[in-house]
């Protein structure tokens, strides 16, 4: 899990840099060996359209995940806060992996929020 911590925020590919979506996808591969094939889905954002792109997460994630009611280790969650949609991964009991704008990836304690939706990778 150490190689998932400290990745700088950015629109590139992990492990060099990652936004919250690319970090969640990368974590699936690193921690559980689950490869996510995004096909032709455009996951690139730019500073000018970050807010819009963040809401596209809600259109992108159902293409490779199913929505579930219970949050289990290995699942992802989307949450809408301060006008942005954010995605995180439950990596251990009570611990989430996430990243934020102008930050680095980190592990934090999980706090359930009303607006959270839970997602499980298909297959």
TILORO-438245 format. One record per atom (N, C-alpha, C): atom name; residue in three letters; x, y, z; residue number from 0. Coordinates in steps of 0.001 Angstrom, whole numbers. Example, Ala and Ser with C-alpha at 12.3 -4.5 7.8 and 13.67 -1.06 7.14 Angstrom:
residues 2
> at,aa,u,v,w,i
> N,ALA,13190,-5690,7800,0
> CA,ALA,12300,-4500,7800,0
> C,ALA,13200,-3300,7800,0
> N,SER,12850,-2250,7080,1
> CA,SER,13670,-1060,7140,1
> C,SER,12900,30,7870,1
This chain:
residues 123
> at,aa,u,v,w,i
> N,UNK,817,-1188,0,0
> CA,UNK,0,0,0,0
> C,UNK,866,1260,0,0
> N,UNK,2096,1143,462,1
> CA,UNK,2974,2307,549,1
> C,UNK,3146,3026,-781,1
> N,UNK,3166,2284,-1890,2
> CA,UNK,3391,2944,-3183,2
> C,UNK,2173,3715,-3670,2
> N,UNK,1055,3639,-2957,3
> CA,UNK,-133,4418,-3297,3
> C,UNK,-203,5738,-2519,3
> N,UNK,664,5888,-1538,4
> CA,UNK,654,7076,-683,4
> C,UNK,1701,8074,-1169,4
> N,UNK,1312,9343,-1231,5
> CA,UNK,2239,10412,-1610,5
> C,UNK,2296,10698,-3094,5
> N,UNK,1386,10134,-3880,6
> CA,UNK,1346,10417,-5323,6
> C,UNK,783,11828,-5503,6
> N,UNK,1501,12698,-6204,7
> CA,UNK,1024,14075,-6372,7
> C,UNK,-261,14154,-7202,7
> N,UNK,-1091,15116,-6865,8
> CA,UNK,-2310,15393,-7616,8
> C,UNK,-1933,15852,-9019,8
> N,UNK,-2638,15373,-10031,9
> CA,UNK,-2396,15817,-11394,9
> C,UNK,-3220,15030,-12378,9
> N,UNK,-3145,15441,-13632,10
> CA,UNK,-3954,14796,-14671,10
> C,UNK,-3199,13691,-15401,10
> N,UNK,-2021,13344,-14909,11
> CA,UNK,-1233,12289,-15549,11
> C,UNK,-1633,10914,-15070,11
> N,UNK,-731,9978,-15244,12
> CA,UNK,-998,8594,-14851,12
> C,UNK,-199,8219,-13615,12
> N,UNK,-823,7465,-12710,13
> CA,UNK,-78,6979,-11542,13
> C,UNK,1019,6022,-11982,13
> N,UNK,2126,5954,-11320,14
> CA,UNK,2399,6549,-10021,14
> C,UNK,3001,7949,-10068,14
> N,UNK,3206,8516,-11250,15
> CA,UNK,3799,9851,-11321,15
> C,UNK,2869,10918,-10739,15
> N,UNK,1597,10867,-11098,16
> CA,UNK,591,11775,-10560,16
> C,UNK,-781,11155,-10794,16
> N,UNK,-1792,11634,-10060,17
> CA,UNK,-3118,11036,-10176,17
> C,UNK,-4193,11985,-9687,17
> N,UNK,-5342,11928,-10355,18
> CA,UNK,-6532,12563,-9796,18
> C,UNK,-7264,11474,-9009,18
> N,UNK,-8398,11810,-8421,19
> CA,UNK,-9052,10821,-7558,19
> C,UNK,-9541,9595,-8329,19
> N,UNK,-9987,9771,-9580,20
> CA,UNK,-10451,8635,-10369,20
> C,UNK,-9295,7719,-10766,20
> N,UNK,-8219,8296,-11294,21
> CA,UNK,-7094,7442,-11711,21
> C,UNK,-6441,6764,-10503,21
> N,UNK,-6448,7418,-9345,22
> CA,UNK,-5911,6786,-8134,22
> C,UNK,-6770,5590,-7723,22
> N,UNK,-8097,5738,-7777,23
> CA,UNK,-8994,4636,-7411,23
> C,UNK,-8799,3444,-8345,23
> N,UNK,-8652,3715,-9618,24
> CA,UNK,-8438,2643,-10605,24
> C,UNK,-7075,1983,-10392,24
> N,UNK,-6054,2799,-10137,25
> CA,UNK,-4711,2288,-9882,25
> C,UNK,-4701,1409,-8625,25
> N,UNK,-5414,1820,-7594,26
> CA,UNK,-5481,1042,-6356,26
> C,UNK,-6092,-333,-6602,26
> N,UNK,-7094,-410,-7471,27
> CA,UNK,-7705,-1703,-7796,27
> C,UNK,-6651,-2675,-8332,27
> N,UNK,-5780,-2153,-9185,28
> CA,UNK,-4743,-3001,-9781,28
> C,UNK,-3646,-3354,-8774,28
> N,UNK,-3153,-2358,-8063,29
> CA,UNK,-2031,-2569,-7141,29
> C,UNK,-2424,-3450,-5953,29
> N,UNK,-3575,-3177,-5350,30
> CA,UNK,-3954,-3880,-4125,30
> C,UNK,-4657,-5214,-4358,30
> N,UNK,-5435,-5308,-5445,31
> CA,UNK,-6242,-6508,-5635,31
> C,UNK,-6048,-7169,-6996,31
> N,UNK,-5127,-6649,-7818,32
> CA,UNK,-4843,-7252,-9118,32
> C,UNK,-5987,-7137,-10106,32
> N,UNK,-6874,-6182,-9899,33
> CA,UNK,-8043,-5998,-10769,33
> C,UNK,-7745,-4918,-11800,33
> N,UNK,-7669,-5304,-13040,34
> CA,UNK,-7382,-4372,-14127,34
> C,UNK,-8703,-3769,-14612,34
> N,UNK,-8747,-2456,-14718,35
> CA,UNK,-9933,-1753,-15211,35
> C,UNK,-9664,-1313,-16639,35
> N,UNK,-10457,-1805,-17569,36
> CA,UNK,-10324,-1410,-18972,36
> C,UNK,-11326,-308,-19256,36
> N,UNK,-10830,908,-19434,37
> CA,UNK,-11709,2044,-19683,37
> C,UNK,-12019,2226,-21157,37
> N,UNK,-11395,1418,-22004,38
> CA,UNK,-11674,1514,-23435,38
> C,UNK,-11477,2926,-23955,38
> N,UNK,-12509,3483,-24560,39
> CA,UNK,-12428,4824,-25147,39
> C,UNK,-12915,5918,-24214,39
> N,UNK,-13111,5603,-22953,40
> CA,UNK,-13606,6614,-22019,40
> C,UNK,-12516,7647,-21778,40
> N,UNK,-12850,8909,-21983,41
> CA,UNK,-11901,10001,-21762,41
> C,UNK,-11894,10358,-20280,41
> N,UNK,-10780,10108,-19623,42
> CA,UNK,-10675,10431,-18201,42
> C,UNK,-9737,11611,-17956,42
> N,UNK,-9437,12379,-18999,43
> CA,UNK,-8538,13526,-18839,43
> C,UNK,-9320,14777,-18461,43
> N,UNK,-8764,15534,-17586,44
> CA,UNK,-9349,16805,-17205,44
> C,UNK,-8269,17872,-17311,44
> N,UNK,-8695,19084,-17300,45
> CA,UNK,-7793,20238,-17291,45
> C,UNK,-8328,21198,-16241,45
> N,UNK,-7491,22068,-15726,46
> CA,UNK,-7916,22973,-14659,46
> C,UNK,-9213,23696,-14989,46
> N,UNK,-9418,24045,-16245,47
> CA,UNK,-10599,24819,-16619,47
> C,UNK,-11881,24005,-16530,47
> N,UNK,-11800,22687,-16653,48
> CA,UNK,-13029,21895,-16640,48
> C,UNK,-13057,20867,-15512,48
> N,UNK,-12300,21080,-14466,49
> CA,UNK,-12202,20108,-13379,49
> C,UNK,-13552,19864,-12710,49
> N,UNK,-14305,20915,-12443,50
> CA,UNK,-15604,20747,-11785,50
> C,UNK,-16532,19911,-12666,50
> N,UNK,-16565,20231,-13963,51
> CA,UNK,-17404,19480,-14900,51
> C,UNK,-16938,18026,-14983,51
> N,UNK,-15630,17826,-15119,52
> CA,UNK,-15102,16468,-15203,52
> C,UNK,-15429,15676,-13943,52
> N,UNK,-15328,16315,-12795,53
> CA,UNK,-15587,15577,-11561,53
> C,UNK,-16999,14998,-11557,53
> N,UNK,-17939,15689,-12160,54
> CA,UNK,-19305,15160,-12225,54
> C,UNK,-19444,14074,-13289,54
> N,UNK,-18531,14042,-14254,55
> CA,UNK,-18519,12952,-15237,55
> C,UNK,-18170,11621,-14590,55
> N,UNK,-17535,11665,-13416,56
> CA,UNK,-17215,10433,-12691,56
> C,UNK,-18484,9619,-12491,56
> N,UNK,-19592,10301,-12249,57
> CA,UNK,-20854,9602,-12005,57
> C,UNK,-21393,8942,-13267,57
> N,UNK,-20883,9331,-14429,58
> CA,UNK,-21234,8664,-15680,58
> C,UNK,-20199,7601,-16042,58
> N,UNK,-18956,7807,-15627,59
> CA,UNK,-17869,6888,-15961,59
> C,UNK,-17911,5631,-15096,59
> N,UNK,-18026,5789,-13801,60
> CA,UNK,-17892,4639,-12895,60
> C,UNK,-18941,3549,-13120,60
> N,UNK,-20197,3864,-13493,61
> CA,UNK,-21146,2762,-13740,61
> C,UNK,-20791,1921,-14967,61
> N,UNK,-19829,2370,-15768,62
> CA,UNK,-19432,1595,-16932,62
> C,UNK,-18538,404,-16557,62
> N,UNK,-17963,424,-15344,63
> CA,UNK,-17144,-715,-14926,63
> C,UNK,-17440,-1176,-13504,63
> N,UNK,-18409,-544,-12848,64
> CA,UNK,-18790,-923,-11489,64
> C,UNK,-20302,-1052,-11374,64
> N,UNK,-20728,-1784,-10363,65
> CA,UNK,-22138,-1840,-9985,65
> C,UNK,-22303,-1063,-8689,65
> N,UNK,-23412,-358,-8570,66
> CA,UNK,-23694,330,-7320,66
> C,UNK,-24143,-712,-6296,66
> N,UNK,-23644,-590,-5071,67
> CA,UNK,-23984,-1523,-3997,67
> C,UNK,-24418,-730,-2764,67
> N,UNK,-25084,-1398,-1852,68
> CA,UNK,-25592,-717,-652,68
> C,UNK,-24576,-701,489,68
> N,UNK,-23751,-1746,578,69
> CA,UNK,-22785,-1839,1665,69
> C,UNK,-21378,-1572,1155,69
> N,UNK,-20603,-867,1943,70
> CA,UNK,-19233,-487,1615,70
> C,UNK,-18291,-1537,2186,70
> N,UNK,-17596,-2270,1309,71
> CA,UNK,-16663,-3307,1729,71
> C,UNK,-15255,-2962,1240,71
> N,UNK,-14273,-3569,1870,72
> CA,UNK,-12886,-3349,1466,72
> C,UNK,-12754,-3668,-20,72
> N,UNK,-12124,-2767,-755,73
> CA,UNK,-11951,-2898,-2200,73
> C,UNK,-12990,-2122,-2986,73
> N,UNK,-14050,-1685,-2322,74
> CA,UNK,-15077,-885,-2998,74
> C,UNK,-14635,566,-3104,74
> N,UNK,-15293,1274,-4004,75
> CA,UNK,-15074,2702,-4170,75
> C,UNK,-16341,3431,-3745,75
> N,UNK,-16193,4684,-3384,76
> CA,UNK,-17352,5497,-3035,76
> C,UNK,-17229,6834,-3753,76
> N,UNK,-18355,7342,-4196,77
> CA,UNK,-18391,8699,-4736,77
> C,UNK,-19135,9559,-3737,77
> N,UNK,-18699,10796,-3636,78
> CA,UNK,-19332,11751,-2732,78
> C,UNK,-19271,13124,-3386,78
> N,UNK,-20327,13881,-3249,79
> CA,UNK,-20338,15237,-3778,79
> C,UNK,-20145,16211,-2624,79
> N,UNK,-19088,17009,-2743,80
> CA,UNK,-18795,18013,-1719,80
> C,UNK,-18343,19294,-2404,80
> N,UNK,-18712,20393,-1850,81
> CA,UNK,-18379,21741,-2333,81
> C,UNK,-18385,21873,-3860,81
> N,UNK,-19391,21293,-4489,82
> CA,UNK,-19550,21435,-5932,82
> C,UNK,-18757,20462,-6785,82
> N,UNK,-17999,19588,-6167,83
> CA,UNK,-17206,18608,-6896,83
> C,UNK,-17660,17203,-6528,83
> N,UNK,-17426,16267,-7436,84
> CA,UNK,-17645,14854,-7139,84
> C,UNK,-16271,14244,-6891,84
> N,UNK,-16164,13476,-5847,85
> CA,UNK,-14889,12900,-5423,85
> C,UNK,-15056,11387,-5330,85
> N,UNK,-13989,10649,-5619,86
> CA,UNK,-14033,9192,-5495,86
> C,UNK,-12902,8735,-4576,86
> N,UNK,-13196,7742,-3780,87
> CA,UNK,-12226,7206,-2829,87
> C,UNK,-12364,5695,-2785,87
> N,UNK,-11402,5033,-2161,88
> CA,UNK,-11379,3569,-2101,88
> C,UNK,-11225,3127,-657,88
> N,UNK,-12058,2161,-230,89
> CA,UNK,-11923,1586,1100,89
> C,UNK,-10812,531,1032,89
> N,UNK,-9681,814,1664,90
> CA,UNK,-8513,-69,1546,90
> C,UNK,-8332,-993,2740,90
> N,UNK,-8971,-671,3838,91
> CA,UNK,-8914,-1512,5034,91
> C,UNK,-10085,-1093,5917,91
> N,UNK,-10349,-1857,6931,92
> CA,UNK,-11476,-1540,7806,92
> C,UNK,-11318,-124,8364,92
> N,UNK,-12222,763,7970,93
> CA,UNK,-12214,2132,8475,93
> C,UNK,-11207,3066,7834,93
> N,UNK,-10511,2629,6767,94
> CA,UNK,-9479,3462,6140,94
> C,UNK,-9749,3619,4650,94
> N,UNK,-9637,4852,4175,95
> CA,UNK,-9838,5137,2757,95
> C,UNK,-8580,5728,2137,95
> N,UNK,-8405,5431,856,96
> CA,UNK,-7348,6029,42,96
> C,UNK,-8007,7078,-828,96
> N,UNK,-7422,8276,-853,97
> CA,UNK,-7975,9339,-1687,97
> C,UNK,-6907,10388,-1936,97
> N,UNK,-7242,11328,-2807,98
> CA,UNK,-6366,12454,-3080,98
> C,UNK,-7234,13669,-3346,98
> N,UNK,-6642,14819,-3254,99
> CA,UNK,-7391,16049,-3480,99
> C,UNK,-6573,17041,-4277,99
> N,UNK,-7233,18054,-4763,100
> CA,UNK,-6585,19084,-5578,100
> C,UNK,-5414,19692,-4812,100
> N,UNK,-4284,19799,-5500,101
> CA,UNK,-3060,20381,-4938,101
> C,UNK,-2585,19665,-3673,101
> N,UNK,-2753,18357,-3656,102
> CA,UNK,-2366,17553,-2507,102
> C,UNK,-1660,16297,-3005,102
> N,UNK,-1454,15358,-2130,103
> CA,UNK,-923,14056,-2519,103
> C,UNK,-1866,12979,-1989,103
> N,UNK,-1757,11788,-2552,104
> CA,UNK,-2622,10697,-2114,104
> C,UNK,-2283,10324,-679,104
> N,UNK,-3320,9910,45,105
> CA,UNK,-3131,9618,1458,105
> C,UNK,-4207,8640,1949,105
> N,UNK,-3963,8097,3119,106
> CA,UNK,-4910,7239,3811,106
> C,UNK,-5535,8077,4922,106
> N,UNK,-6853,8026,5020,107
> CA,UNK,-7575,8753,6066,107
> C,UNK,-8596,7824,6698,107
> N,UNK,-9108,8237,7839,108
> CA,UNK,-10194,7489,8467,108
> C,UNK,-11463,7696,7653,108
> N,UNK,-12223,6653,7526,109
> CA,UNK,-13482,6694,6793,109
> C,UNK,-14573,7324,7653,109
> N,UNK,-15226,8326,7094,110
> CA,UNK,-16395,8949,7727,110
> C,UNK,-17545,8858,6740,110
> N,UNK,-18599,8152,7081,111
> CA,UNK,-19730,8070,6150,111
> C,UNK,-20409,9426,6007,111
> N,UNK,-20777,9754,4789,112
> CA,UNK,-21501,10987,4495,112
> C,UNK,-22800,10628,3797,112
> N,UNK,-23819,11423,3997,113
> CA,UNK,-25144,11145,3420,113
> C,UNK,-25111,11000,1908,113
> N,UNK,-24296,11805,1244,114
> CA,UNK,-24301,11821,-219,114
> C,UNK,-23462,10709,-850,114
> N,UNK,-22902,9817,-46,115
> CA,UNK,-22036,8762,-590,115
> C,UNK,-22844,7706,-1337,115
> N,UNK,-22260,7287,-2450,116
> CA,UNK,-22761,6134,-3203,116
> C,UNK,-21611,5152,-3289,116
> N,UNK,-21891,3859,-3139,117
> CA,UNK,-20857,2832,-3091,117
> C,UNK,-20852,2020,-4371,117
> N,UNK,-19639,1666,-4819,118
> CA,UNK,-19452,1000,-6108,118
> C,UNK,-18516,-187,-5957,118
> N,UNK,-18849,-1286,-6618,119
> CA,UNK,-18022,-2483,-6628,119
> C,UNK,-17665,-2830,-8071,119
> N,UNK,-16383,-3057,-8289,120
> CA,UNK,-15899,-3428,-9616,120
> C,UNK,-16573,-4711,-10069,120
> N,UNK,-16983,-4742,-11326,121
> CA,UNK,-17593,-5958,-11882,121
> C,UNK,-16528,-7021,-12119,121
> N,UNK,-16942,-8270,-11981,122
> CA,UNK,-16059,-9378,-12329,122
> C,UNK,-15288,-9875,-11239,122
